Amino acid sequence: MNLTTLEPTLQVYLDDERPTPEGWIGCRWPEEVIELLKAGDVRIISLDHDLGNDAHGTGYDVLTWLENEVATTDFVPPKIRIHSHNASAVQKMKLAAQSIKRLYSAKLEGKEPHPAQPQPQG
């Protein structure tokens, strides 16, 4: 953590094939990203979904961990980017990222988040 601003500083990039951009910390597996998130100095994460071994984990696993932490603790989520080429996984990951943002926003407002309710018709 940058002691002059008290803002997180790390940028974490999860991918198995693409080169890690300059200024980012490269990770190969979800648990590596989660360990960095637990340390509390992550400003932004950029996630791929397919990491070459779904049994070992995917980028979506990072999001489910984040969602649980935000819902059950005082965890402050980083900014989330998704750079996967797997279109269906991107949709699922975007929904998870939106849920994380909604949960965190509700906590900031002092409200319990509620799932979207269907609107009455007619």
N, C-alpha and C positions, 0 to 999 in steps of 0.2 A: 504494500500500500504506500502510495506517495504521501509522506508525512506532511508536506507543505499544503496539500489540498485535501487530504484524507479521502481521496477518490481512488477506486480501483484502477489499476493501470494495465493489466495483462490482457492480451488478445490471444485467444486460443482457437486453433484451427484443427478440426478433426477430419482426417482423410487418409485413405490407404494408397492413393495413386497420385493425386495432384501434388505438385511441390508446395511447400508451405510458403506463403507470402512473406516478404521481408517485414520484420517487426512483429511477427506472430510466433507463438509457441506451437509447434506441430505435435499432434497426438495421433496415435494409430488406433486406439481402442477407447470405448466409452469410459471405462474405469479410470483412465488417465485424466480425462477431462473432469470427471467427477471429483477426483482427488484435488485437482487445481481449484475447482469451485468450492470445495470444502475449506481450502486455505483462505478463501475470502478476498482475493485480490484480482478477480477476473472482471474486466469491464465489458468484454464482448466475446461471444463465441460464434464461430461459423462452422456449421455441421454438414457433413455428407451423411447419407443414409447407409448405403451399401459399403461395407468395409471389408468384403472378401470372405467373411465367415460369420454368417448370421447367428450361428450358435454361440459365438463369442460376443456378439452384440452389434447394435446398429446405432446410428446417430439418434434415432428415436428413443433409445434407452436413456440417453442424457436428458431428453425432454421429460420423460416420465419421472425420472429422479427429481428434476427441478420442480415439476408440478407438485409432487408430494412434499418437497421441502417448503415451497411457498405456502401450500395449503396447511401444513401442520407446524411450522416453525416461523421464526421472524426472518427467514432467509430473504435477502434482497437479490432478485434475479439480475443477471447481466442482460445486455442487449443481445438479441438472438438473430442470427442470419442463417439461412439454409442455402447450400450451394450444390445440392444433389441433382443428378440428371434423371433420377427415378421419379417420374411424374406423379405416380400414385402415392409414393412415399412423401413427396414434397407436400402434397395436399394434407396428408395425415400430420406431418410435422408442423405445417402452418397452423392447423387447428390446435395442436398442442401448445404452440407458442402463443396463440391468442388466448387460450385458457390460462396460461401462466400470467400473462399480462392482466387479464380480467381479475384473477385471484389477487394479484398484488395490488391492483388499483382499488379493489374492494377493501382490502386491509388498510390501505392508506386513508380511505374515507371512513373507516371504522364500521363498515358494514360486512355482514356475511354475504358472500357471493351466492347468487341464485342461478340455477340453469335457466336458459331462455325458455319462457313460457309461451305456448301457442296462443295466438290472439283469437278471441271469439269471432266467429264469422256471422255476418248478417246483421 
